[in-house]
Amino acid sequence: PTTTSVQRTGPEANLSVYVATALWHITREALTNVHKHAQATELNVSLTVTAGRLHLCINDNGKGEALKALHQPGRGIANMRHRAKEAGIKLDLSSAEGHGYTLTLNAPTVRNAL
């Protein structure tokens, strides 16, 4: 991508180590997919923390794909879904041919995390 935007709003989030690690791996895979496959010129990442939840959205203006194509082997989508499910993170993925890719993650935060 030639233009990248990163935005963060809300208070600092306390996350369990398990959730934080899952978010890191999922985010890394999503950004790798954009770099390798999307042919995007813009990438937007937003992170919002609100009452007990962390919301992360990654989207691009790339070529997009039909959702069926996103489930092909080697794409890492199944791995992202598995990590999200195991960590209690809600993962939504949307894409349409010619309209980019959007990944949203909603993760629980932890009160008084160590």
Residue pairs with C-beta under 8 A, 6 or more apart in sequence:
1 34
1 35
1 38
1 40
1 41
1 42
1 43
1 60
2 41
2 42
3 41
3 42
3 43
4 42
4 43
4 44
4 45
5 42
5 43
5 44
5 45
6 44
6 45
6 46
6 47
7 44
7 45
7 46
7 47
8 46
8 47
8 48
9 46
9 47
9 48
9 49
10 47
10 48
10 49
10 50
11 49
12 49
13 49
13 54
13 109
14 109
14 110
14 111
14 112
14 113
15 23
15 54
15 107
15 109
15 110
15 113
16 110
16 113
18 87
19 87
19 88
19 89
19 107
19 108
19 110
21 87
22 83
22 84
22 86
22 87
22 89
22 107
23 54
23 56
23 87
23 89
23 105
23 107
25 79
25 80
25 83
26 80
26 83
26 84
26 89
26 91
26 103
26 105
27 56
27 58
27 105
29 76
29 79
29 80
30 58
30 80
30 103
31 43
31 58
32 76
33 75
33 76
33 101
34 40
34 43
34 58
34 60
34 62
34 101
37 62
37 63
37 65
37 75
38 60
38 62
38 63
38 64
38 100
38 101
39 62
39 63
40 60
40 61
40 62
40 63
40 100
40 101
41 61
41 62
42 60
42 61
43 58
43 59
43 60
44 57
44 58
44 59
44 60
45 56
45 57
45 58
46 55
46 56
46 57
47 54
47 55
47 56
48 54
48 55
48 56
49 55
49 109
52 108
52 109
52 111
53 106
53 107
53 108
53 109
54 105
54 106
54 107
54 108
54 109
55 104
55 105
55 106
56 104
56 105
56 106
56 107
57 102
57 103
57 104
57 105
58 101
58 102
58 103
58 104
59 100
59 101
59 102
59 103
60 100
60 101
61 100
62 100
62 101
63 97
63 98
63 100
64 95
64 96
64 97
64 98
64 99
64 100
64 101
65 95
65 97
65 101
66 95
66 96
66 97
67 93
67 94
67 95
70 77
70 93
70 95
71 77
71 78
77 93
80 91
80 93
80 103
81 91
83 89
84 90
84 91
84 105
85 91
87 107
88 107
88 108
89 105
89 106
89 107
89 108
90 105
90 106
90 107
91 103
91 104
91 105
92 102
92 103
92 104
92 105
93 101
93 102
93 103
93 104
94 101
94 102
95 101
95 102
